[in-house]
Amino acid sequence: MVITNSQTRAWAIAAAVADPEVPVLTIEDLGVLRTVAVDGDTVTVEITPTYSGCPAMDTIRDDVILALTAAGYARVDVRLVLSPAWTTDWMSDAGRQKLSQYGIAPPSGRAAVSSGPIRLAISVRCPRCGSLDTREVSRFGSTSCKALFECRACLEPFDHFKVH
């Protein structure tokens, strides 16, 4: 595939769309922006949800369409791609840093888990004070892709972006 200036421009515009649930992240930071193709005055964008029932996808689709049409593209087609399934491994390092600065513990480790009989709990670092003395309060936080944790050191609650 040959990448054109128009395609690079369209990617940059789509990539700058903010995640409606965590507005400090772009869809590129999250890794949900998969491909952008330009054919004449038509842009085709593929996005992958963080999970199959993610309610933010309609808003993301609408925001991508608005951003690209405002930039002068006549037709914008946004397609939802479910396979391969999104993984936190696709999140950028910049996105992980933005999460931490925003007060959300970024996913730790990689989604690919080796098989074996022993499951280990991984400590989640508090994004406020840096302590590893934290505990999960609820498997679901402010959104389904996050869990609610509490720091035992500073006593502050915080969301943790789940690894998947």
C-alpha positions as CSV (number, residue, x, y, z in Angstrom):
1,M,0.0,0.0,0.0
2,V,1.3,3.4,-1.0
3,I,0.8,6.1,1.7
4,T,0.0,9.5,0.3
5,N,0.1,13.0,1.8
6,S,-3.7,12.9,1.9
7,Q,-3.7,9.7,3.8
8,T,-1.1,11.0,6.3
9,R,-3.3,14.1,6.7
10,A,-6.5,12.1,7.2
11,W,-4.7,9.8,9.7
12,A,-3.5,12.8,11.7
13,I,-7.0,14.3,11.8
14,A,-8.7,11.0,12.9
15,A,-5.9,10.2,15.3
16,A,-6.5,13.5,17.2
17,V,-10.1,12.6,18.0
18,A,-10.5,12.4,21.8
19,D,-11.9,9.4,23.7
20,P,-15.2,10.5,25.1
21,E,-14.8,8.5,28.3
22,V,-11.1,9.5,29.0
23,P,-10.8,12.9,27.2
24,V,-7.0,13.2,27.8
25,L,-6.5,10.2,25.4
26,T,-6.9,10.2,21.7
27,I,-8.2,7.2,19.8
28,E,-4.6,6.8,18.5
29,D,-3.3,6.7,22.1
30,L,-5.8,4.0,22.9
31,G,-5.0,2.0,19.9
32,V,-8.6,1.8,18.7
33,L,-7.7,3.6,15.4
34,R,-6.7,0.8,13.1
35,T,-6.5,2.1,9.5
36,V,-7.2,5.2,7.4
37,A,-7.5,5.0,3.6
38,V,-8.2,7.8,1.2
39,D,-9.6,7.2,-2.3
40,G,-10.4,10.5,-4.0
41,D,-12.7,12.5,-1.7
42,T,-13.7,9.4,0.4
43,V,-11.9,8.5,3.6
44,T,-12.4,5.0,5.1
45,V,-11.5,4.6,8.8
46,E,-11.4,1.4,10.7
47,I,-11.8,1.4,14.5
48,T,-11.8,-1.4,17.0
49,P,-13.7,-1.0,20.3
50,T,-11.9,-1.7,23.6
51,Y,-14.6,-4.3,24.2
52,S,-17.6,-5.4,22.0
53,G,-20.2,-3.5,23.9
54,C,-18.3,-0.3,24.4
55,P,-20.9,2.6,24.4
56,A,-18.3,5.1,23.3
57,M,-17.9,3.7,19.8
58,D,-21.0,5.6,18.4
59,T,-19.6,8.9,19.7
60,I,-16.1,8.1,18.4
61,R,-17.5,7.3,15.0
62,D,-19.5,10.6,14.9
63,D,-16.5,12.6,16.1
64,V,-14.2,11.0,13.4
65,I,-16.8,11.8,10.8
66,L,-17.2,15.4,12.0
67,A,-13.4,16.0,12.2
68,L,-12.7,14.7,8.7
69,T,-15.7,16.4,7.0
70,A,-14.7,19.7,8.7
71,A,-11.2,19.2,7.2
72,G,-12.8,19.0,3.7
73,Y,-13.3,15.3,3.0
74,A,-16.6,14.9,1.3
75,R,-17.4,11.3,2.3
76,V,-16.3,9.5,5.4
77,D,-17.0,5.9,6.1
78,V,-16.2,4.6,9.6
79,R,-16.1,0.9,10.0
80,L,-16.1,-1.1,13.3
81,V,-13.6,-4.0,13.2
82,L,-14.0,-6.6,15.9
83,S,-11.2,-9.0,14.8
84,P,-8.6,-9.1,16.0
85,A,-10.0,-8.0,19.4
86,W,-8.5,-4.9,20.9
87,T,-5.9,-5.4,23.6
88,T,-4.3,-3.0,26.0
89,D,-1.0,-3.9,24.2
90,W,-2.1,-1.6,21.4
91,M,-2.2,1.4,23.8
92,S,0.7,3.8,23.1
93,D,3.4,4.6,25.8
94,A,2.2,8.3,25.5
95,G,-1.3,7.1,26.2
96,R,-0.2,5.2,29.3
97,Q,1.6,8.3,30.6
98,K,-1.4,10.5,30.0
99,L,-3.6,8.1,31.9
100,S,-1.3,8.2,34.9
101,Q,-1.1,12.0,34.8
102,Y,-4.9,12.1,34.7
103,G,-5.1,9.9,37.8
104,I,-6.0,6.6,36.2
105,A,-3.5,3.7,36.7
106,P,-2.5,2.5,33.2
107,P,-2.7,-1.2,32.4
108,S,0.4,-3.0,33.6
109,G,1.9,-6.0,31.9
110,R,0.9,-7.5,28.7
111,A,-2.5,-9.0,27.7
112,A,-0.9,-12.3,26.5
113,V,-0.7,-14.5,29.6
114,S,1.3,-17.7,29.6
115,S,-0.6,-20.8,30.6
116,G,0.1,-22.5,33.9
117,P,-1.6,-23.6,37.1
118,I,-0.6,-20.6,39.2
119,R,-2.4,-17.3,38.9
120,L,-0.5,-14.3,40.4
121,A,-2.1,-11.0,41.4
122,I,-0.2,-8.1,40.1
123,S,0.1,-4.9,42.2
124,V,-1.3,-1.8,40.7
125,R,0.7,1.4,41.3
126,C,-1.3,4.3,42.7
127,P,-1.2,7.1,40.1
128,R,-1.3,9.8,42.9
129,C,1.4,8.7,45.3
130,G,3.1,5.8,43.5
131,S,2.4,3.2,46.3
132,L,2.0,-0.4,45.4
133,D,-0.1,-1.0,48.5
134,T,-3.4,-0.9,46.7
135,R,-6.5,-3.1,46.6
136,E,-9.3,-3.7,44.1
137,V,-12.6,-2.3,45.5
138,S,-14.7,-3.2,42.5
139,R,-14.0,-5.1,39.2
140,F,-15.8,-2.2,37.4
141,G,-14.9,1.4,37.8
142,S,-16.3,4.5,36.0
143,T,-16.5,2.5,32.8
144,S,-16.4,-1.3,32.1
145,C,-12.8,-1.2,30.8
146,K,-11.6,0.1,34.2
147,A,-11.6,-1.3,37.8
148,L,-12.0,0.7,40.9
149,F,-9.0,0.6,43.3
150,E,-8.1,2.1,46.6
151,C,-4.6,3.1,47.7
152,R,-3.9,2.1,51.3
153,A,-1.0,4.6,51.6
154,C,-2.8,7.8,50.6
155,L,-6.3,6.4,51.0
156,E,-7.4,7.8,47.6
157,P,-9.6,5.8,45.2
158,F,-8.6,5.6,41.6
159,D,-9.5,3.8,38.4
160,H,-7.2,1.2,36.9
161,F,-7.4,0.5,33.1
162,K,-7.8,-3.3,33.0
163,V,-5.3,-5.4,31.0
164,H,-7.1,-7.2,28.2
